[in-house]
Every structure is written in C-alpha cells, then in structure tokens.
C-alpha cells in the first residue's frame, strides 16, 4: 500500500514504539518514532507530520506540555494522546488541551489504526480547538464504558448546550451533571440541583420560578426560584420525567425565551441558565403516551448522555469499593476496612440493581457493621450473598440432562468424534469461533462490548479474530 501520510509517535516506552511502528508499517502511514519531546521539537524544525500519537506521562515535557506547545505552533495538527491513567480529569485536560482524541492503554491495535485514520480525515477538514482549564470531580472508572462518558464530558467542556442524562437509578447522574458544570465555561457560577420527584406538584412552579409576596397563602415574602438562583450558571433538573405537563409548558417557554414570570408577578425575569436534565424513564415512550411534551423533549435532548449500569462496569467495582471504604472511614475518623479476595469477588459477581449508590451504601454498612478490619465473604449483607449461592448450587439432574440441553449436545458431538484425535482442542476452537461470531453480531461489530461479554481483553479478541475468522 502506498504510504501517503506521515504518522509520528512520541512515547518513552520502546515496546510501544516497536508495536506501533510495525502495526502501521503496511498501512497508508509512514511512521517515525521519538523517545523524548526534545527529539520531536527538533524534527519539527524541518518537517511536520499529518498525525501525532503521543504518550501523556514521559520524562521532560509530558503529553499535555507537548499539546500546549503544538497548539500554538501547529494548531491544525491532530494529536491523539495515549494514556494508562484514563480518569475524567485526564480526559478533560486532554480535550481542553486541544487533542483530537485519546486512547486508553492497553488499547486495541485496530482501534489505534482507526483513530489515526479518523484524525487524518479530520485534519484535512477542520482545525482543532484551543486550550482551557480543568476542575476536580468524584467520577471514577477505568472501564471502557466510563471512558466513553469521560470523552463526552471532555468534548462538552467548552460548551453550554443542554444535556439530557439518562440511565438507571443510582448510576450517578448528578455527579455527571456536576462534572459537566465544573468543566464548562460556567464553572465559577452557581450549580443548582432540583429533584422533580421530591417536590409536591403544587409547589414545583414556585420552586422553579419563585413567587412574589402574597402570591398565595403563606407567601409572606418574595422568594427567588431555582432558575433565578442559577442565573449565569447551571440548573440540574433531576427526574425530569416526573414534571407535570403544566410546568413543562412553562419550562419550554423559559428555554426558548430566556425569561419567566414568578408566581404572582407582573414583570418578567430574564435569566441565562444552562439546563441539564436527567431521568431514569424512557422519555420517548412518555411522549408517545402524552405524558411528556415532544417539543420539550427535543429542546432538552440536544446531547444525550446515557450512563452505564454498574453491572456493565465490572472492571470498576474494585476501584469504587476501595474509594467508598476509604471515604467513609475518613468521614468517621477510623481506619478503612479492606475486603478479602472472596468478598471482593462476591461484590464483582453481584448484579447491583441499585447501581453505584447501592455499592456506596454497602461500603458504609460494612464500615460500621463488619467486626474485623478485613471483611470476609460471610460478613457481606445477605442480599449480596444470596444470588451468589443460587448460582453456585448444582442444578437438579432433571435440568442438566434435558433433551435439548447443551450437555446432551456436547455428548452427542463427542460420540460422533470417537475415531478422531485432539478432540478437545478442536471442539474448543469451534466453540470459540461460534461464540466470537455470535458476540460480534450481538453487539453490531463493537469489539470492546463483544470482548467484555466473552470475558476476553480487547487484544485477545483481536488475536482470536485473526486466528479463527481469517
């Protein structure tokens, strides 16, 4: 293949440089590698690449410093940051620094190639944004699904567009809303949160828009509503699906016109507020049922951010558990509890219907109730242990040996192969091939999701695809 684009790689890890150089060797990219930023700067004096892949943590100038420098020198150059420290603050710093994208290590080599091609296409179309600032957050997670959330927050860090956060109860929608505010141009202005489900219907209008003195019985003085309190900042409306239709009409007018009338007022109040809404309900279904205004839905749903359930974030449970145990211990001024390997495995096997909020409550319960410093599996709450017991118990013979069960199919296949050799390896390979094809079809070719479902790493999935499907 003719090499028509220059790809430069900056990484102090020789093995990463070696792998990437060989990965791109037979593509349209001509690869040049650098160990230190100084070498890169020197090379830029005589030529420049089409795409740059840079590590973030290196001796001397790190990836963020390289970003800052090249944004001034070559603002049109797309830079992809590679990092093994893929938390939210890193993602925001990367995007605010002007990066095109980032790759969380360890990454799939096919993903790296696709990212480089996407960056090249982008470079030939539009420039990249300027730098900015970062802020702290409590969002935690190294899983692929949380990296997607971090990417969205990072990309929105210079915007004040409306965002609709969806996901199950307890997934951390308010934390994400706060992160969107903290990493926005409105970060120094108020963040005001209001839960629609926690307010009686007759008081919602007053809560949102305020009221004048004497507007109703008990209104002995003027009160500013949440919109007025959040002026120039962010208003987070949680459980927006529970908002009454009459209030939805008023909210739509505020979003469209930027002004409202407090209850009992004759003069409008003008505000500049970014609205972030959240719900665990299916608002499209609510629109179809006439329970939610379609025009309001489209006004709020400029960007939709769907939060994953905790059961989809298995890789994060250990990290979240350690964080919650430590924070509760600090709150109570005691030593943090630790979990035995069996106890931690039980938490990772549990389905967490209450999501992150439930995990936090379990950690709080363990900190107070577990007798020892190391929590054993038997000391976990009963509702955590029961599902694990059910799964671990052997199934009745009548279930295992049903005529259409998988065990009968395996037995028939073994009998069919009695004259062959190396039967187990052959059958294992066929099973892996069928499971791989099924997983890729199930997740529409999304490798990360397929790998997670199969219990493989992304590199394992790529290797198996080459071995079994080519």
N, C-alpha and C positions, 0 to 999 in steps of 0.2 A: 504494500500500500504506500502510495506517495505521501511523504511527510510534509504537510503544508502549514503546520502551526508549531510555534515554539512553546514548550511547557517547561518551566523551571521549578525545581523542587528545593526547598530550604528546610533542612532537618539535620540536627546534630547526631541522629541515630543512623549509623551506617547501614543497618539492616533494612530500615525503612527506605533509605535511598536506593539500595540494591533492588528491593522488591518492586518499587515504583518504576525504576528505570527499565526493568525487564517487562513489567506489565504494559507499559506504553510503547515498548520497542517496535511492535508490529501494528501500531495504530497510525493515525494521521499526525501524531505528535512527535516532534523531535525533542528529546529530553536532555536537560542539563541540570546537574545536581550541585548543591552548595551545602557546606557543613556549617558555616557561620554567616551572619548577616553582613559582616565586613566584605566577604568574598562576593556576595550578591551586589552590594553597593558598587564595588569596583567594576563588576561586569556590566552594570547598568550605564556606566560612563560611555560605553561604545555600542551597546545594543540593548534591546528590551524584549521581554517575552510577550506572548499573547495571553498566557495564563500563568499564574504563580500559585503553587501549593506550598504553604508554609506551616511549620510547627509553631506552637504558641509558647512553649517553655524551652528556652535554649540559653546557653551561656552568652553573655554580651547582650545585644539587643534581642528582646523576645519578639514573638509574633505581633503583639499589639504595638510595639515600638516600630516595627517594620511597617505595619499598617499606617500608623500616623505619618511616617516619613514619606511613604509612597503615595499616600493620598494627596500630599502637596506636590510631589514630584511628577507622579503619573496617575492622576485621578481616574483615568479611563481604564486602567489595568484591573481586570477581575482577579481578586485574591481569595483563594479557598484556604481557610485555616484548619489545620489538623490538630486535634487536642484529645488527650486522655482525661482531661478534667472538665467534663461536659455538664456543668451545672448551669443554672439560669443566668447568674451574673456573668459567667464566661460568655454565654451565648449573646447576651445583650451587649457586652463590651465588644465582642467580635463584630456584630452588625452595626453598632454605633461607630465603630472604628472605620467602617466603610467596606467590610468584607462582603464578597458576593455570597458566600455560604460557609458552613463549617462541617467537617467530618469528625465524628466521634470515634476515637480509637478504642478497640480494634475495628477497622472498617472493612467492608466487602470490597474487593478489588474492582469488581464490576461496577459497584457504586461509585468508586473513585473515578473510573473512566467516564461514567455517565455524567458525573458532576463536572469534570473537566470539559467535556463537550458542551454541556449546558452553559458553562462560564464563557467558553469561546463564542458561542452563539450570542450570548448576552453582550459581550464586548463589542461585537460588530453591529449592535443595535442601539444601546443606550448607555450612558455613564452611570457611575455608582455614587451613592450619597455621601454626605460629609460626616465628620466625627461628632461625638456627643459625650454625655456623661452617664454614669451608672448609679445604681442605688441598691441597698440591701434588700433581701427577700428571704422568706422562710420556705420557699418551694424547694423540694428535694426530689431527686430521682435521676438515675443513670440509665433507666430503661429506654428503649427506642421510642416508645410512645410518648414518654415525657420529653424526650429530645425534640419531638415534633411540636409539643406545646411551647417549649422554650424558643424554638425557631419563630413561631408566630408572634410571641411576645417581643422577641428581638426585632422582627421586621416591623412591628407596630410602634416601636419605641420613639419614633419621630412624628407619630400621627395622633390625631384626636378623634378618629372616626368612631362611630358607635359599634359596639361589640356585643354579640349575644353568646353567652357561655352556657353550654348545655352539658348534661351528664347526670349520673345518678346522685342521689342524696349522699353527702359525706365525701365527695370527691375533691373538695377544696375550691369550690367556685369563688368564694370571697377572697381567698388567698390569691387566686389568679387575677381577680379584679384589682386587688391592691397592687399586685406586681405590674399590671398594665398601667395603673396610675403612677406608681413610683418611677417607672421607666418611660414616662411621657413628658411632653413639654409642660404639662400642668403639675408636675411633681411637687412644686413648692406651694401649691394651692390646696384647698380642703379636699379630703376624701370623705364623703358622707354615704353611709350604708343604711338601707331600709329594707326590711323583710316584709313583703306584702302579706304573707300568710300569718304573720304575727299581729296584724292590726285589724281591729273590727272594721267592717265595710263602711260604717257611718263616720269613721274617723280618718279614713285614708285621704280624702281630699284635703282636710285640714293639715295632716302630716306632710303631704307633698307640697301644698301651695300656701300654707299658713292661713291666718284669719285675722280680721280686724276686731277691735274691741267691740263687744256687744253683738257680734255676728250670730251668736246662738247662746243658749243658757249656759252659764259657766265661763264664757269668754270675757273675762274681766280685764284683759289687756291684749294688745296686739302681739301676735306670735309669728315669727318668720318660719316658713316651711322649709322642707329639706332642699328644694330647688334653690331657694334664696341663700341658704346656708352653704350650698355647694357652688355658689357663683364663681366662675373662672376656674373651677376645679372639676371633680368627677363625682357623679351621683351613681351609686350602685344600687340597682333595684333587684333584689333577690326574690325568687319565686314570682316572677312577673306574670306567670300563667294564672295566678290567683287574683289578679287585679280585676275589679268589677268593670263591666263594659262601659258604664257611665264615666268612670275615671279614665278608662282607656282613651275615650274621645278627647278629654281634656289634655291628657299626656301627648297625644298625637299633635294637638294644636301647639303645645309648647315646643315640641321638637321641630315643628315646621316654621313657627314664627319667632321663637326665642322670647316669648313673653306670656304672662298669665295674669289672671285676676285672683288674688287671695279671697277666701270665703268672706263675703260681706263687703268687699272693696268695690270702688267705682273707678279706680285708676289702675292701669296695668303695671306690672313689674317686669322689667326686662332683665334677662339673665343670659350668661354664656356658660353653659354646662355641657360637659361630655357625659352621656348616659351609657353605662354598661349594665346590661340586664342579664339575668340568669334564670334558669328553670330546669327542673328535672322532668317536666312534662313534654309531650310531643305537641308543640305549638301548631304544626301543620294540621294535625288531627283536630286540635281545638278550633282552628279556623274553619275547617270543614263542618264542625258541629255548631258553628255560630257562637262559640264561647270566647273567641278572640278575634279582634279586628284584623283583617288581612292587610290593610294599609299600614297599621301599626307594626305588624309582624315584619313587613318589608323595610320599614323605617328603622327598626331595631337591628335587623339581621343584615347589616352592611357587611360585617365579618362575623362568621360563626366559628366558635372555638369549642370543640367537643372534648371534654375531659375524659380520660380513660378510667374505667373502674379499677379498683385496687387488684382484683383478680387478674387483670390484664397487665399488671405491673409487678409480676412475681420477683423480678430482679431487684426491686426497690424495697421490699418488705424488710429485709435485714437492716438496711440503712435507715429506714424510717423508724424501726423499732429502737435502734440504738439512740437515735436522735430524741425520741419521745421519752425513753427511760432517763436519759441524761437531763433533759429539760425539766421533767417532773422532779427529779432528785434535787436539782438546783433550786426549784421553787420551794421544796420542803426542807432544804438545807440538810440533806442526808446524802450518803454515798449512793451512787447509781447502781441498780441491780443489773446483773448480766444473765443471759439465758444459756442453758446448756444446749448442746448441739441438737438433742432430741426435741427440746422445747422450741427452738428456733425452726426446726423442720416442720413441727406441727403448725406453727403460725404460717409458714410458707405454703403448706398444703390446704389451709382453710380458704374458703371462698369469699369471705368478708362481704356479706350483704350490706353492711353499714359503711364499707369502704374505709378511707383514711381516718375519718372521725371515730369509727369503731375501734380501729387499731390504737389510736391515741388513748381512748378510754380504757382499753385492756391494759396498756402500759401503765396508766395511772392506777388501775386496780392492783396490778402486780406489785407496784412500788409500795403500796400501803399494806397489802394482804399477804404477799409471799413471805414466809418466815425466814428463809435464808438469803444470803447475798447472791447466790447463784440459783436461779429459778429452774426447777426441774419440770419435765413434761407433765408429771402428775399434778403439779401445782397450778396449771393453767385453768382458766374458767371452764366449766363443764361444757358450755355450748361450743367451745373451740375443739374439745376433745371428742365429742360425740360423733361428728362427721368422720373423723379420722378412724374411730373404732369401727364404724359401719363399713368403711372402705376396706379396712384390713381384715375383717372377718371373712372366712372362706364362704363361698356361695354354696347353697344347697346343691346336691348332686343333680336334682331334677332340673336346675337351671343350667348347670355347666354342660350337661350331656343332652341338651335339646337337639332334635334332628337337624335344625338349621343353625346351630351354634358354630362359632369359629373353631372350637376344639375338634368337632367332628370333621370339619373341612380339612384341618391340618392332618388328622389321622388318615383320611382318605388319600390325601396327597402323598403322605409317607408310604402308604401301601403301594401306590402307583409307581414309586421310585425304588422299589426293593432291589432292583438289579443295578442301580447306579452307585457311583461313589461321590464323596464330598457333598452329600445331600444337604446337610445343614447350611453350608455356605451358599449353595445355590438357592435354597429356599429363602434364606435371609436376604440375599441380594434382590430376589424377585419381590419380596415383601417391601423392602426399602424403595424399590423403583415405583411400585404401585402407590405406596404412601406418599412419596415425593410428588408424583403426578397429581394425586388427589389434593394434596396441600396447595400446590401451585394453582390448581383450578379453583379450589375453595376460596383462596384469597386473591384471585384475579392477577396472579403473577407477582404479588408483593412478597419479595424474598424474606424480608425481616419477619413478617407475620407468619409466613409458612415455616420458617426456621423455628420460631418460638413455639408454634403449635406442635411441631415434630420433636421438640426438645433438643434441637441442634443449635450450634452457633452459626453465624452468617457465613463464616469461611468454610465450615463443614458442609453447609448446604451447597455452596458454590462448587466445592470439590466433588460432592456426590452428584451434582447435575452433570458435570463433565464426565464422571465415571459411568453413570447409569443411563444418561439420556443422550449421549452422543456416540 
